[in-house]
Amino acid sequence: MTGRAPGLAAEELVAAVVRPEIRALAAYAVAKAEGMIKLDAMENPYPLPAAARARLDEALGRVPVNRYPDGAADEARTALAHALRIPAGQGLLLGNGSDELIQIITSALARAGAAMLVPEPSFVMYRMNALYTGMRFVGVPLGADFSLDRAATLAAIERERPVLVYLAYPNNPTGNLFAASDIEAVLNATRGLVVVDEAYYAFADATFLPQVSEFPNLLVLRTLSKVGMAGIRLGYAVAAPAWIAELNKLRQPYNVNALTQAAVVALLADTTWIAEQAAAIRAARARLEAELGKLPGTTVLPTRTNFVVIRVADANGMFEGLRTRRILVKNLHGWHPLLANCLRITVGTPMENEMLLSACAELCR
Ligand code: PMP
């Protein structure tokens, strides 16, 4: 009977010791999508082309899984830097998805009382990480057209002196691209680290990567998740070596596993397939925007991502109607006042998109 807390159930022990703000949370819910057309998670709908698949299979077959991976992930970093034209002289940090890098960056800057500033609505994990680390979260509402409210953002920077700013470029879940001049104004107004999160860069024709050498407080965050490799979980951060050296201290020693490292090298040996799939997704997006825009009572909001946000008369009804037709999208209604009656639809394969369009047409009738 040694070591047993007498008379207390696990629930009582949990209540006594787990932080109340953690107990108040619900765990991140990933919707089950068995047998559904899955248009809810911004995945690339296309499988790997045969040549890339063959390179991957061959490379994975050679991984010595009895050994720890290369802690520095040198080969994967070199492959990534070369294939994605990461400017020479910059620091590069890999993560288990960009989610992990958000956690590392936030932990590094979260001293007591320090503020994180984020426009809202934006990617929810920024706020979650502020909560995990005890940072003060300062949300600045976007304009009604989802643009960055430059005056309100600069005023909040002046008032709150954030050590960390997250700007998703383009933004999730709104899909639009903030004006580059607004981002530069933020970079100039703060001494805090500004993370420009380019998860959707492949669909945006815009990037701050070249500006990393210009702004000493800029970190560009990216991921392979939206360009066909969500399953391998690989995100990367580019910033001045002085930032990366500090962030590297928070990284778990083997955060990128050996299979992922080998996969990165194999899959990025030729990147034409990534560009081709991204181009196909952009073309399909244009068709979706045009066709959804013809539906009665439907507004299509501007997007530079691999998803389309629409505003309809009754998002809850439309979401349920799609679900009964085995199509899963994201219902944004209730997330934030600016997202009232909005649905977020990931661009799928041409066939999936046609099924979505005919289901929407039926539901709008
Ligand atoms: N940043 C943004 C803006 C995102 O939308 C997402 C995924 N939804 C991520 C980061 C995380 O991506 P991952 O962890 O798959 O790299």
Boltz pocket constraint, residues with backbone or C-beta under 6 A from the ligand:
constraints:
  - pocket:
      binder: B
      contacts: [[A, 41], [A, 42], [A, 96], [A, 97], [A, 98], [A, 99], [A, 100], [A, 123], [A, 168], [A, 170], [A, 171], [A, 172], [A, 197], [A, 199], [A, 222], [A, 223], [A, 224], [A, 225], [A, 230], [A, 234], [A, 235]]
      max_distance: 6.0
